[in-house]
Amino acid sequence: MTTLRRSWVATANSAETPFPLNNLPYGVFSVSGSDRRCGVAIGDQILDLAALEAAGILTFGTPFLQSWNAFMAMGRPAWTDLRTRLTALLAADSADRDRVEPHLITQKGTDLHLPIAVSEFTDFYAGRHHALNVGTMFRGAENALPPNWLYIPIGYNGRASSVLVSGTNVRRPWGQLKGPNDDAPRFGPSARFDIELEMGAIVGTPSDGPITVREADANIFGYVLLNDWSARDIQAWEYQPLGPFQAKATATSISPWIVMAEALKPFRCHTPAREVELLDHLKDDGPMLFDIDLEVTLAPKGREASTIARTNYNEMYYSAAQQLAHHTTSGCAMRTGDLLGSGTISGPEKQNRGSLLEMSWGGKEPITLDTGETRSFIEDGDTLTLKGSARGDGYTIGFGDCTGTLLPALDDPYARDT
């Protein structure tokens, strides 16, 4: 396990900061309505890469404005070069401190934006505990996993337009709803709105045709926390036979900082033991998951937050590399800026469940918050926050919180004056 790398940025040397020199995550920020600029989090500061490029301190030939897509498209050698250069510029013994320090901006008071222009969004259903819980609820324990589940990472193509940066409010959606005792569906606001605790993998290197698991792993630029907001009652009516549609189209929140795979390298771990052998093109190629502690908090409006779930990314049955490799098997081209959601990350115990659907067992077993209030699903005004961190020897690798507050549904969007 690597130890803390010390920086001349004093706040980067704490064991508790999520942004030590070992991390150097990438984001997009603005100050007081200025242009959006690419930056790197270090301690409680942001290093302005657009300013470094303009000053000639960095020479990558990209303006580092608006999003990271142009840089991602340069490929892995450029990714490695930038990380190496930034580490040297910010290290405690750097000779460049006087040139670099003027381009640091305090994180407090800045606005954070989507770090990438999302090309496509695909969401998977690749957490075994989640799949077992949901399958047991709706099909019984004996039929919990579909026959294909142990052989392929199941997924669906979502909406890139749904992806929002952390801190963006989410509006309760309307949709078609049909209860088990209803003769026909009705149109109304979702009453069973939920979250899904996930990780997101961002594709940096494009591909055109099938790629191996090892190639897929190398093509991933970095990782974010991801909340796949889900309208369970809309989903229940619409999902057969083609799967989720409008139930998943309201919003997908991601954390503001992209943590590079290189920063997570010390935390690599293997996927869980296989129940059946995977086909050759999907077999594990070394440790491709990561030991990342995850948690979810829920804060009612004006009240303190309660931690409602704790789990770990190492619970995933399929790694992001396997998901990406599977995505390409049909010849599907993958683009710079594609986002892959892991699927809900749940663990073996009730306190490890990554969605309220599981926590409340479909609403039958409401959870109790620290405030004494209960929840089966999200109520208007609730703020949900996803947190993630990997702990090294004297340092922490963090992502920044992934948070969103649920606003009430609009008035009937199809009501017409008569």
C-alpha positions as CSV (number, residue, x, y, z in Angstrom):
1,M,0.0,0.0,0.0
2,T,1.4,3.4,-0.9
3,T,1.7,6.1,1.7
4,L,0.7,9.8,1.7
5,R,2.5,11.9,-0.9
6,R,3.3,15.3,0.7
7,S,2.4,18.5,-1.1
8,W,3.4,22.2,-0.5
9,V,-0.4,22.7,-0.4
10,A,-0.8,22.3,3.3
11,T,-4.4,21.2,3.4
12,A,-3.5,18.3,1.1
13,N,-1.4,16.6,3.8
14,S,-4.2,15.6,6.1
15,A,-5.2,12.0,6.5
16,E,-8.8,13.0,6.2
17,T,-8.9,15.3,3.2
18,P,-10.4,13.5,0.2
19,F,-8.0,15.3,-2.1
20,P,-4.4,14.6,-1.2
21,L,-1.6,14.6,-3.8
22,N,-2.2,10.8,-4.2
23,N,-5.7,11.6,-5.7
24,L,-5.6,14.7,-8.1
25,P,-9.2,14.2,-9.4
26,Y,-10.4,16.2,-12.4
27,G,-13.5,18.5,-12.5
28,V,-14.9,21.6,-14.1
29,F,-15.5,24.8,-12.1
30,S,-16.4,28.5,-12.5
31,V,-16.1,31.5,-10.2
32,S,-18.8,34.3,-10.2
33,G,-20.2,33.4,-13.5
34,S,-16.8,33.1,-15.3
35,D,-16.2,30.6,-18.1
36,R,-16.1,27.0,-17.1
37,R,-12.6,25.7,-16.7
38,C,-11.0,22.4,-16.0
39,G,-9.4,22.1,-12.6
40,V,-7.8,19.6,-10.3
41,A,-8.8,19.3,-6.6
42,I,-5.8,19.4,-4.2
43,G,-6.6,19.8,-0.5
44,D,-9.2,22.6,-0.2
45,Q,-8.0,24.2,-3.4
46,I,-8.6,23.9,-7.1
47,L,-5.7,24.2,-9.5
48,D,-6.8,26.0,-12.6
49,L,-5.5,24.0,-15.6
50,A,-6.7,26.5,-18.2
51,A,-4.6,29.2,-16.5
52,L,-1.5,26.8,-16.4
53,E,-1.9,26.1,-20.1
54,A,-2.2,29.8,-20.9
55,A,0.9,30.5,-18.8
56,G,2.9,27.9,-20.6
57,I,3.4,25.8,-17.5
58,L,1.4,23.0,-19.1
59,T,1.8,22.4,-22.9
60,F,-0.9,19.9,-23.9
61,G,-2.3,22.0,-26.7
62,T,-5.8,22.0,-25.3
63,P,-7.4,25.1,-23.6
64,F,-8.9,23.0,-20.7
65,L,-12.2,24.7,-21.0
66,Q,-15.9,23.5,-20.6
67,S,-15.2,19.8,-20.2
68,W,-12.5,17.1,-20.1
69,N,-13.6,15.5,-23.4
70,A,-10.9,17.1,-25.6
71,F,-8.2,16.0,-23.2
72,M,-9.7,12.5,-22.8
73,A,-9.6,12.0,-26.5
74,M,-5.8,12.5,-26.5
75,G,-5.5,9.0,-25.1
76,R,-3.7,7.2,-22.2
77,P,-0.1,8.6,-22.9
78,A,-1.5,12.1,-22.4
79,W,-3.4,11.0,-19.3
80,T,-0.2,9.6,-17.8
81,D,1.9,12.6,-18.8
82,L,-0.6,15.1,-17.2
83,R,-0.8,13.2,-13.9
84,T,3.0,12.9,-13.7
85,R,3.4,16.6,-14.4
86,L,0.8,17.7,-11.9
87,T,2.3,15.4,-9.2
88,A,5.7,17.1,-9.8
89,L,4.3,20.6,-9.8
90,L,2.4,20.1,-6.5
91,A,4.9,17.9,-4.6
92,A,6.4,19.2,-1.4
93,D,9.9,19.5,-3.0
94,S,8.6,21.2,-6.2
95,A,10.8,24.0,-7.6
96,D,7.7,25.4,-9.4
97,R,5.7,26.5,-6.4
98,D,6.1,30.2,-7.1
99,R,4.8,29.8,-10.7
100,V,1.9,27.5,-9.8
101,E,0.6,28.9,-6.5
102,P,-1.1,32.0,-8.2
103,H,-3.3,29.6,-10.1
104,L,-4.9,28.0,-7.0
105,I,-8.5,28.9,-6.2
106,T,-10.2,28.1,-2.9
107,Q,-12.9,25.5,-3.5
108,K,-15.4,27.3,-1.2
109,G,-17.4,29.7,-3.3
110,T,-16.8,28.0,-6.7
111,D,-19.5,26.4,-8.8
112,L,-18.9,22.9,-9.9
113,H,-20.3,21.6,-13.2
114,L,-20.5,18.3,-15.1
115,P,-16.9,17.4,-15.7
116,I,-17.6,15.8,-19.1
117,A,-20.0,16.2,-22.0
118,V,-21.8,12.8,-21.7
119,S,-21.9,11.1,-25.1
120,E,-24.1,8.1,-24.1
121,F,-25.3,6.6,-20.8
122,T,-25.7,2.9,-20.1
123,D,-26.8,1.5,-16.8
124,F,-26.2,-2.0,-15.6
125,Y,-27.8,-4.4,-13.2
126,A,-24.6,-6.1,-12.1
127,G,-24.7,-6.2,-8.3
128,R,-25.6,-9.7,-7.1
129,H,-27.1,-8.8,-3.7
130,H,-29.3,-6.1,-5.3
131,A,-30.4,-8.5,-8.1
132,L,-31.2,-11.2,-5.6
133,N,-33.2,-8.8,-3.3
134,V,-35.2,-7.3,-6.1
135,G,-35.8,-10.7,-7.8
136,T,-36.9,-12.3,-4.5
137,M,-39.4,-9.4,-3.9
138,F,-41.0,-9.8,-7.3
139,R,-40.4,-13.4,-8.4
140,G,-39.6,-15.3,-5.2
141,A,-36.3,-16.6,-4.0
142,E,-36.3,-19.6,-6.4
143,N,-36.5,-17.4,-9.4
144,A,-34.7,-14.3,-8.1
145,L,-31.9,-14.3,-10.8
146,P,-32.9,-14.4,-14.5
147,P,-31.2,-17.4,-16.3
148,N,-28.7,-15.1,-18.1
149,W,-27.6,-13.1,-15.0
150,L,-24.6,-15.2,-14.0
151,Y,-23.3,-15.2,-17.6
152,I,-23.6,-11.6,-18.8
153,P,-23.8,-8.1,-17.2
154,I,-27.4,-7.1,-17.9
155,G,-27.9,-3.4,-18.8
156,Y,-30.0,-0.9,-20.7
157,N,-29.3,2.2,-22.8
158,G,-30.3,5.3,-20.8
159,R,-30.5,9.0,-21.6
160,A,-27.3,11.1,-21.6
161,S,-29.6,14.1,-21.2
162,S,-30.6,12.8,-17.7
163,V,-27.1,13.2,-16.3
164,L,-26.7,16.0,-13.8
165,V,-23.9,17.2,-11.6
166,S,-24.1,16.8,-7.8
167,G,-26.1,19.6,-6.1
168,T,-28.7,19.8,-8.9
169,N,-32.3,19.5,-7.6
170,V,-34.5,16.7,-8.9
171,R,-38.2,17.1,-9.6
172,R,-40.6,14.3,-8.7
173,P,-41.8,12.9,-12.1
174,W,-45.2,12.2,-13.5
175,G,-46.0,9.0,-15.4
176,Q,-48.4,6.1,-16.0
177,L,-49.1,4.2,-12.8
178,K,-51.1,1.0,-12.3
179,G,-51.5,-0.6,-9.0
180,P,-52.1,-4.4,-8.7
181,N,-55.8,-3.9,-8.0
182,D,-56.4,-1.2,-10.7
183,D,-58.4,-2.0,-13.8
184,A,-56.5,0.6,-15.9
185,P,-53.5,2.9,-15.5
186,R,-53.7,6.5,-14.5
187,F,-51.4,9.5,-15.0
188,G,-50.0,11.0,-11.9
189,P,-46.8,11.9,-9.9
190,S,-44.6,9.0,-8.8
191,A,-45.3,8.0,-5.2
192,R,-42.4,5.5,-4.9
193,F,-39.4,7.6,-5.9
194,D,-36.1,6.0,-5.1
195,I,-32.3,6.2,-5.4
196,E,-29.7,3.7,-6.5
197,L,-26.2,3.8,-5.1
198,E,-23.8,3.2,-8.0
199,M,-20.4,3.9,-9.4
200,G,-19.9,5.4,-12.8
201,A,-17.1,4.6,-15.2
202,I,-16.2,7.2,-17.8
203,V,-14.8,6.0,-21.2
204,G,-11.9,8.0,-22.4
205,T,-10.5,6.0,-25.3
206,P,-13.1,5.3,-28.0
207,S,-13.4,1.9,-29.6
208,D,-15.0,0.6,-32.8
209,G,-15.7,-3.1,-32.5
210,P,-15.2,-5.8,-29.8
211,I,-12.5,-5.2,-27.2
212,T,-11.1,-7.4,-24.5
213,V,-11.6,-7.0,-20.8
214,R,-8.0,-5.8,-20.5
215,E,-8.4,-3.3,-23.3
216,A,-11.6,-2.1,-21.7
217,D,-9.9,-1.5,-18.4
218,A,-7.3,0.6,-20.1
219,N,-9.9,2.6,-22.0
220,I,-11.6,3.8,-18.8
221,F,-10.6,7.4,-17.9
222,G,-11.8,7.4,-14.4
223,Y,-14.7,6.9,-11.9
224,V,-17.5,8.9,-10.2
225,L,-20.2,8.3,-7.7
226,L,-23.6,7.8,-9.5
227,N,-27.2,8.0,-8.3
228,D,-29.7,6.4,-10.6
229,W,-32.9,8.1,-9.4
230,S,-35.7,5.6,-10.1
231,A,-39.5,5.9,-10.1
232,R,-40.5,2.4,-8.9
233,D,-44.2,2.7,-9.6
234,I,-43.7,3.9,-13.1
235,Q,-41.1,1.2,-13.6
236,A,-43.4,-1.6,-12.4
237,W,-46.0,-0.8,-15.1
238,E,-43.7,-0.1,-18.0
239,Y,-40.7,-2.4,-17.7
240,Q,-42.1,-5.5,-19.5
241,P,-41.1,-6.6,-22.0
242,L,-38.3,-4.1,-22.9
243,G,-37.1,-2.9,-19.5
244,P,-36.9,0.5,-17.8
245,F,-37.7,3.6,-19.8
246,Q,-39.4,6.7,-18.3
247,A,-38.9,5.4,-14.7
248,K,-35.1,6.0,-15.2
249,A,-35.2,9.1,-17.3
250,T,-35.8,11.8,-14.6
251,A,-32.3,12.2,-13.5
252,T,-28.9,10.6,-13.0
253,S,-26.6,12.5,-10.6
254,I,-22.8,12.1,-10.6
255,S,-20.2,13.4,-8.2
256,P,-18.3,16.5,-9.5
257,W,-14.7,15.0,-9.5
258,I,-13.4,12.2,-11.7
259,V,-11.0,10.0,-9.8
260,M,-8.5,8.5,-12.2
261,A,-8.0,4.7,-12.3
262,E,-4.3,5.4,-11.5
263,A,-5.3,7.0,-8.1
264,L,-7.3,3.9,-7.3
265,K,-4.6,1.4,-8.3
266,P,-3.6,0.6,-4.7
267,F,-7.2,-0.4,-4.0
268,R,-7.7,-2.9,-6.8
269,C,-9.3,-6.1,-5.8
270,H,-10.9,-9.2,-7.3
271,T,-14.6,-9.7,-8.1
272,P,-16.5,-12.2,-5.9
273,A,-16.2,-15.9,-6.5
274,R,-18.1,-17.1,-9.6
275,E,-21.0,-19.5,-9.3
276,V,-20.6,-20.5,-12.9
277,E,-17.6,-20.0,-15.2
278,L,-17.8,-17.0,-17.5
279,L,-17.3,-17.4,-21.2
280,D,-13.7,-16.7,-22.3
281,H,-14.3,-13.1,-23.6
282,L,-15.7,-12.0,-20.2
283,K,-13.3,-13.8,-17.8
284,D,-11.6,-11.7,-15.2
285,D,-8.1,-10.5,-16.2
286,G,-6.6,-9.7,-12.8
287,P,-8.1,-7.6,-10.0
288,M,-10.4,-5.1,-11.7
289,L,-12.7,-4.0,-8.9
290,F,-11.8,-1.5,-6.2
291,D,-12.1,-1.4,-2.4
292,I,-14.1,1.7,-2.0
293,D,-16.3,2.3,1.0
294,L,-19.7,3.8,0.1
295,E,-22.6,5.2,2.1
296,V,-25.9,7.0,1.6
297,T,-27.4,9.6,3.9
298,L,-31.0,11.0,3.9
299,A,-31.8,14.4,5.4
300,P,-35.5,15.5,5.6
301,K,-36.0,19.2,4.8
302,G,-34.6,21.3,7.7
303,R,-33.4,18.2,9.6
304,E,-30.1,16.4,10.2
305,A,-28.9,13.7,7.9
306,S,-29.1,10.0,8.8
307,T,-26.8,7.4,7.4
308,I,-29.2,4.8,5.9
309,A,-26.7,2.5,4.1
310,R,-23.1,1.4,4.0
311,T,-21.5,-0.9,1.5
312,N,-18.5,-1.3,-0.7
313,Y,-17.8,-1.3,-4.5
314,N,-16.0,-4.6,-4.1
315,E,-19.5,-6.3,-3.9
316,M,-20.0,-5.9,-7.6
317,Y,-20.3,-9.2,-9.5
318,Y,-19.0,-7.7,-12.7
319,S,-16.3,-5.0,-13.0
320,A,-16.6,-1.9,-15.1
321,A,-14.1,-3.4,-17.5
322,Q,-16.3,-6.5,-18.0
323,Q,-19.3,-4.3,-18.5
324,L,-17.5,-2.2,-21.1
325,A,-16.1,-5.3,-22.9
326,H,-19.6,-6.8,-23.0
327,H,-21.0,-3.6,-24.4
328,T,-18.7,-3.9,-27.4
329,T,-19.3,-7.5,-28.3
330,S,-22.0,-6.6,-30.9
331,G,-19.6,-4.2,-32.6
332,C,-21.1,-1.3,-30.8
333,A,-18.7,1.7,-31.0
334,M,-17.9,3.4,-27.7
335,R,-17.2,7.1,-27.6
336,T,-15.1,9.4,-25.5
337,G,-17.5,10.6,-22.8
338,D,-19.6,7.5,-22.6
339,L,-20.8,6.9,-19.0
340,L,-21.4,3.4,-17.6
341,G,-23.4,3.0,-14.4
342,S,-22.4,-0.1,-12.4
343,G,-25.9,-1.0,-11.2
344,T,-27.0,-0.8,-7.5
345,I,-24.2,-1.7,-5.1
346,S,-25.7,-3.6,-2.2
347,G,-24.1,-5.9,0.4
348,P,-25.3,-9.1,2.2
349,E,-26.9,-7.4,5.2
350,K,-29.9,-5.1,5.5
351,Q,-27.7,-2.1,6.4
352,N,-25.8,-2.7,3.1
353,R,-28.7,-2.2,0.7
354,G,-28.1,0.5,-1.9
355,S,-31.8,1.5,-2.6
356,L,-34.8,2.3,-0.6
357,L,-36.7,-0.4,-2.5
358,E,-34.5,-2.9,-0.8
359,M,-34.1,-1.1,2.6
360,S,-37.9,-1.0,3.0
361,W,-38.5,-4.3,1.2
362,G,-40.8,-2.7,-1.3
363,G,-42.4,-0.4,1.3
364,K,-43.4,-3.2,3.7
365,E,-40.7,-2.5,6.2
366,P,-40.2,1.3,6.5
367,I,-36.8,2.4,7.8
368,T,-36.5,4.8,10.8
369,L,-34.2,7.8,10.6
370,D,-32.2,9.3,13.4
371,T,-34.9,12.0,13.6
372,G,-37.5,9.4,14.4
373,E,-39.2,9.8,11.0
374,T,-39.8,6.8,8.8
375,R,-39.3,6.3,5.1
376,S,-40.3,3.7,2.6
377,F,-39.4,5.9,-0.4
378,I,-38.2,9.5,-0.8
379,E,-40.4,12.3,0.3
380,D,-40.5,15.9,-1.1
381,G,-37.7,18.0,0.4
382,D,-35.5,15.0,1.2
383,T,-31.8,15.4,0.4
384,L,-30.0,12.2,-0.6
385,T,-26.2,12.1,-0.5
386,L,-23.8,9.4,-1.8
387,K,-20.3,9.3,-0.3
388,G,-17.3,7.2,-1.3
389,S,-13.7,6.9,-0.1
390,A,-10.8,4.5,-0.3
391,R,-8.4,4.5,2.7
392,G,-4.7,4.2,2.2
393,D,-1.7,4.5,4.6
394,G,-2.3,8.0,6.0
395,Y,-4.4,9.3,3.2
396,T,-8.0,9.1,1.8
397,I,-9.1,9.1,-1.9
398,G,-12.5,10.8,-2.2
399,F,-14.9,11.7,-5.0
400,G,-16.8,14.7,-3.5
401,D,-20.4,14.1,-2.4
402,C,-23.1,13.2,-4.9
403,T,-26.1,14.9,-3.6
404,G,-29.6,16.0,-4.8
405,T,-32.8,17.3,-3.2
406,L,-36.2,16.1,-4.4
407,L,-38.6,18.8,-5.3
408,P,-42.4,18.4,-5.4
409,A,-44.0,17.3,-8.7
410,L,-45.2,20.0,-11.1
411,D,-48.9,20.7,-11.4
412,D,-50.4,18.4,-14.0
413,P,-48.2,19.2,-17.1
414,Y,-51.1,18.3,-19.5
415,A,-53.8,20.3,-17.8
416,R,-55.4,22.8,-20.2
417,D,-57.5,25.9,-19.5
418,T,-61.1,25.4,-20.5
